[in-house]
Amino acid sequence: MRYDPAMQIGMLGLGRMGGNMARRLARTGIGVVAWDRASEARAALAGEPGLQTVETLEEFIAALTTPRVVWLMLPAGAPTDTTLDILAARLTAGDLLVDGGNAHYQDSQRHAAALAASGLQFVDAGVSGGVWGLQNGYGLMVGGEATAVARLEPVLRALAPSPERGWLHCGRAGAGHYAKMVHNGIEYGLMQAYAEGFALLQARPELGLDVAQLAEHWRHGTVIRSWLLDLTAEFLAQDPVLDDIAPIVADSGEGRWTAKEAIDLGVPAPVISAALMARFASQGRADYAARLLARMRRSFGGHATTPADKPPP
């Protein structure tokens, strides 16, 4: 399916998300110029029809026809800030910059104002879909001026699961990344609920419960069916014990931002906040507190403590 063969976009940042987004755009007929500072990331896209990789940022800018559209898929914070500053100094008025990373919405508001002063358009794009986006499409939440979003529409339609669904102009600058931040907070809560539920099932072996069969059963007709459950059922069917995976869950930042936003606004978000705290605990950040608790019990009640080199019961 082709959306706009005359459309061209520059994709800057070719990691797991950016690389697959570049592939999906090229496969729908949109011309893509792609660059990443890592040569192996560029090499991974070599030979992809409709996709041109270049060696340097200078070549990247020169290969794009004006007015340019440049989509960044970079880590939030300093990498994005620095790259936007470099591009702002080298692009020309009327060019459009899109930040598709998981940036904080206030950073996006700041970027929009700074770039507008140089005559550059800016769109903040929250992107969901993970490693399945190439095949299934991406959920896109965008913020910015209506004229900039309209200009980007062929790209959004090509990236989304279908041209008419899966992308939304959420509001002014920052709205896209704000929506994605809350989306990720909800994701934390959903994942935690599934994890706790399956842990309860696993904790009653005498009942003969098959967690993999239950996961598959719950996918059909039940209130808790979801894509997360689909993925869970798939990997539990292969490995229901998961004993080769360390019980450590990383947090990438958006959950923290969501919990902080809830505090700043005075909006209760106990599930999201508790899910974030559970991730901190899995990273060993509760270990000292747990040792302190054990020692307090021994002090006031004479309860035995467990030696550090003894595995838990």
C-alpha positions as CSV (number, residue, x, y, z in Angstrom):
1,M,0.0,0.0,0.0
2,R,1.4,3.4,-1.0
3,Y,0.6,6.6,0.7
4,D,2.6,9.4,-0.9
5,P,5.5,8.4,-3.2
6,A,6.7,12.0,-3.3
7,M,7.1,12.2,0.4
8,Q,10.6,12.1,1.8
9,I,11.7,11.9,5.4
10,G,15.0,11.7,7.3
11,M,15.2,9.2,10.1
12,L,17.9,10.0,12.6
13,G,18.6,7.2,15.2
14,L,18.4,3.7,13.9
15,G,18.0,1.6,17.1
16,R,15.4,-1.1,17.6
17,M,12.5,1.4,17.1
18,G,14.1,3.8,14.7
19,G,15.5,1.2,12.3
20,N,12.1,-0.6,12.0
21,M,10.2,2.6,11.6
22,A,12.6,3.5,8.7
23,R,11.9,0.1,7.2
24,R,8.1,0.4,7.5
25,L,8.1,3.9,5.9
26,A,10.3,2.7,3.0
27,R,8.0,-0.3,2.4
28,T,5.0,2.0,2.0
29,G,6.6,4.1,-0.7
30,I,8.0,7.0,1.4
31,G,11.5,7.9,0.6
32,V,13.8,7.5,3.6
33,V,17.2,9.0,4.2
34,A,18.6,7.3,7.4
35,W,21.6,8.1,9.6
36,D,23.0,6.9,12.9
37,R,26.4,7.6,14.4
38,A,26.9,3.8,14.8
39,S,28.1,2.2,11.6
40,E,26.5,-1.2,12.6
41,A,23.1,0.4,12.8
42,R,23.5,1.9,9.3
43,A,24.8,-1.4,8.0
44,A,21.7,-3.2,9.3
45,L,19.5,-1.2,6.8
46,A,21.8,-1.6,3.8
47,G,20.0,-2.9,0.8
48,E,16.5,-2.0,2.1
49,P,14.5,-0.8,-1.0
50,G,13.6,2.8,-0.9
51,L,16.0,3.5,2.0
52,Q,19.2,5.5,1.6
53,T,21.8,5.4,4.4
54,V,24.5,8.0,4.7
55,E,27.8,8.1,6.5
56,T,27.7,11.6,8.2
57,L,25.2,14.1,9.6
58,E,26.3,16.5,6.9
59,E,25.4,14.0,4.1
60,F,22.1,13.4,5.9
61,I,21.1,17.0,5.8
62,A,22.3,17.5,2.2
63,A,20.4,14.4,1.0
64,L,17.0,15.8,2.1
65,T,15.1,18.0,-0.2
66,T,13.8,21.3,1.3
67,P,11.6,21.9,3.1
68,R,13.0,19.0,5.1
69,V,11.3,16.6,7.5
70,V,13.6,15.0,10.1
71,W,12.4,12.4,12.6
72,L,14.6,11.8,15.6
73,M,14.5,8.5,17.5
74,L,17.1,9.2,20.2
75,P,17.3,8.7,24.0
76,A,15.6,11.5,25.9
77,G,17.6,14.2,27.6
78,A,21.1,15.2,26.5
79,P,21.4,13.1,23.3
80,T,18.1,14.7,21.9
81,D,18.9,18.2,23.2
82,T,22.3,18.2,21.7
83,T,21.2,16.8,18.3
84,L,18.3,19.3,18.1
85,D,20.7,22.2,18.8
86,I,23.0,20.9,16.0
87,L,20.2,20.5,13.6
88,A,18.7,23.9,14.4
89,A,22.0,25.6,13.4
90,R,22.1,23.7,10.1
91,L,18.6,23.5,8.9
92,T,16.6,26.3,7.2
93,A,13.4,28.0,8.0
94,G,10.3,25.9,7.1
95,D,12.0,22.6,8.0
96,L,10.1,20.3,10.3
97,L,11.7,18.4,13.2
98,V,9.9,15.4,14.9
99,D,11.0,14.0,18.3
100,G,9.8,10.4,18.5
101,G,11.8,9.5,21.6
102,N,10.3,9.2,25.1
103,A,11.1,12.8,26.0
104,H,9.5,14.6,28.9
105,Y,6.6,16.8,27.8
106,Q,8.1,19.9,29.3
107,D,11.3,19.4,27.3
108,S,9.1,19.2,24.2
109,Q,7.4,22.4,25.0
110,R,10.8,24.0,25.4
111,H,12.1,22.6,22.1
112,A,9.0,23.8,20.2
113,A,9.4,27.4,21.5
114,A,13.2,27.5,20.7
115,L,12.8,26.0,17.3
116,A,9.9,28.3,16.4
117,A,12.2,31.3,17.1
118,S,14.4,30.0,14.3
119,G,11.5,29.4,11.9
120,L,11.5,25.6,12.3
121,Q,8.4,23.5,13.0
122,F,8.4,20.9,15.7
123,V,6.2,17.9,16.5
124,D,6.5,15.7,19.6
125,A,5.5,12.1,18.9
126,G,4.9,9.5,21.5
127,V,5.4,6.1,19.8
128,S,4.1,2.8,21.1
129,G,4.5,-0.7,19.5
130,G,7.9,-1.9,20.5
131,V,9.6,-4.6,18.5
132,W,6.2,-5.5,16.9
133,G,5.8,-2.2,15.2
134,L,7.3,-3.1,11.9
135,Q,4.8,-5.9,11.4
136,N,1.7,-4.5,13.2
137,G,2.2,-0.7,13.0
138,Y,2.8,1.9,15.7
139,G,0.4,3.7,18.0
140,L,1.3,7.4,17.5
141,M,0.4,10.3,19.8
142,V,1.5,13.7,18.4
143,G,1.6,17.2,19.7
144,G,2.2,20.5,17.8
145,E,0.7,23.0,15.5
146,A,-2.0,21.8,13.2
147,T,-0.1,22.8,10.1
148,A,3.0,20.8,11.1
149,V,0.9,17.7,11.9
150,A,-1.0,18.0,8.6
151,R,2.3,18.1,6.8
152,L,3.4,15.0,8.7
153,E,0.2,13.1,8.0
154,P,1.4,10.8,5.2
155,V,4.2,9.6,7.5
156,L,1.8,9.0,10.4
157,R,-0.7,7.1,8.2
158,A,2.2,4.9,7.0
159,L,3.5,4.1,10.4
160,A,0.1,3.5,12.1
161,P,-1.6,0.1,12.1
162,S,-3.9,1.5,9.4
163,P,-4.1,4.9,7.7
164,E,-7.2,5.9,9.5
165,R,-6.5,4.4,13.0
166,G,-3.7,4.3,15.4
167,W,-2.5,7.9,15.2
168,L,-3.9,11.0,16.9
169,H,-3.1,14.7,17.0
170,C,-3.4,15.1,20.8
171,G,-3.0,18.8,21.1
172,R,-0.4,21.6,21.4
173,A,3.3,21.1,21.8
174,G,4.1,18.6,24.5
175,A,0.7,16.9,24.3
176,G,2.0,13.9,22.4
177,H,4.8,13.1,24.9
178,Y,2.4,13.8,27.8
179,A,-0.1,11.3,26.4
180,K,2.7,8.7,25.9
181,M,4.0,9.3,29.4
182,V,0.6,8.5,30.9
183,H,0.2,5.6,28.5
184,N,3.5,4.1,29.9
185,G,2.3,4.7,33.4
186,I,-0.8,2.7,32.7
187,E,1.4,0.0,31.1
188,Y,3.3,-0.3,34.4
189,G,0.1,-0.9,36.3
190,L,-1.3,-3.5,33.8
191,M,2.0,-5.4,33.8
192,Q,2.2,-5.4,37.6
193,A,-1.4,-6.8,37.9
194,Y,-0.7,-9.6,35.5
195,A,2.6,-10.4,37.2
196,E,1.0,-10.5,40.7
197,G,-1.9,-12.6,39.5
198,F,0.3,-15.3,37.9
199,A,2.5,-15.3,40.9
200,L,-0.5,-16.2,43.0
201,L,-1.4,-19.0,40.6
202,Q,2.2,-20.3,40.7
203,A,2.2,-20.3,44.5
204,R,-0.5,-23.0,44.8
205,P,1.1,-26.1,43.2
206,E,-1.1,-28.4,45.2
207,L,-4.1,-27.3,43.1
208,G,-2.5,-28.5,39.9
209,L,-3.0,-25.2,38.1
210,D,-1.3,-24.9,34.7
211,V,-0.4,-21.2,34.4
212,A,0.3,-21.5,30.6
213,Q,-3.2,-23.0,30.0
214,L,-4.9,-20.4,32.1
215,A,-3.1,-17.6,30.3
216,E,-4.3,-19.0,27.0
217,H,-7.8,-19.5,28.3
218,W,-8.1,-16.0,29.6
219,R,-7.3,-14.6,26.2
220,H,-10.7,-15.7,24.9
221,G,-13.9,-14.0,26.1
222,T,-12.7,-12.9,29.5
223,V,-12.7,-9.3,30.9
224,I,-8.9,-9.3,31.3
225,R,-7.9,-10.3,27.7
226,S,-5.4,-8.0,26.1
227,W,-2.3,-7.8,23.9
228,L,-0.1,-8.0,27.0
229,L,-1.9,-11.2,27.9
230,D,-1.4,-12.5,24.4
231,L,2.3,-12.0,24.7
232,T,2.3,-13.5,28.2
233,A,0.5,-16.6,27.0
234,E,2.9,-17.1,24.2
235,F,6.0,-17.1,26.3
236,L,4.5,-19.1,29.2
237,A,3.6,-21.8,26.7
238,Q,7.3,-22.1,26.0
239,D,8.6,-21.6,29.5
240,P,6.2,-21.4,32.4
241,V,8.9,-21.5,35.1
242,L,11.1,-18.6,33.9
243,D,13.9,-19.8,36.2
244,D,16.6,-18.5,33.8
245,I,15.5,-14.9,34.1
246,A,16.8,-12.8,37.0
247,P,13.9,-11.1,39.0
248,I,15.1,-7.6,38.1
249,V,12.7,-5.2,36.2
250,A,14.2,-2.0,34.8
251,D,12.3,1.3,34.6
252,S,13.0,3.6,31.7
253,G,11.8,6.8,33.2
254,E,8.2,7.4,32.0
255,G,6.8,5.6,35.1
256,R,8.7,8.0,37.4
257,W,7.5,11.0,35.4
258,T,3.9,9.8,35.6
259,A,4.0,9.2,39.3
260,K,5.6,12.7,39.8
261,E,3.0,14.3,37.6
262,A,0.3,12.7,39.8
263,I,1.9,14.2,42.9
264,D,2.3,17.6,41.3
265,L,-1.4,17.6,40.2
266,G,-2.7,16.0,43.4
267,V,-4.3,13.3,41.3
268,P,-4.4,9.9,43.0
269,A,-2.5,7.2,41.0
270,P,-1.9,4.5,43.6
271,V,-1.7,1.6,41.1
272,I,0.9,3.2,38.8
273,S,2.9,4.4,41.8
274,A,2.9,1.0,43.5
275,A,4.0,-0.7,40.2
276,L,6.9,1.8,40.0
277,M,7.9,1.0,43.6
278,A,7.8,-2.8,42.8
279,R,10.3,-2.2,40.0
280,F,12.6,-0.3,42.3
281,A,12.3,-3.2,44.8
282,S,13.3,-5.7,42.1
283,Q,16.4,-3.7,41.4
284,G,17.7,-4.3,45.0
285,R,16.6,-0.9,46.2
286,A,14.5,-2.4,48.9
287,D,17.3,-4.6,50.3
288,Y,18.6,-2.3,52.9
289,A,15.1,-1.5,54.2
290,A,14.3,-5.2,54.4
291,R,17.5,-5.9,56.4
292,L,16.6,-3.0,58.7
293,L,13.1,-4.4,59.2
294,A,14.5,-7.8,60.1
295,R,17.0,-6.3,62.5
296,M,14.2,-4.2,64.2
297,R,12.1,-7.4,64.7
298,R,15.1,-9.0,66.4
299,S,15.6,-6.0,68.6
300,F,12.0,-5.7,69.9
301,G,10.8,-9.3,69.8
302,G,13.9,-11.5,69.7
303,H,12.9,-12.8,66.3
304,A,15.7,-14.7,64.4
305,T,17.3,-13.1,61.4
306,T,18.4,-15.0,58.3
307,P,22.2,-15.0,57.5
308,A,23.0,-13.2,54.3
309,D,24.5,-16.3,52.6
310,K,21.4,-18.4,53.3
311,P,18.7,-18.6,50.5
312,P,15.2,-17.4,51.4
313,P,12.6,-20.1,52.4
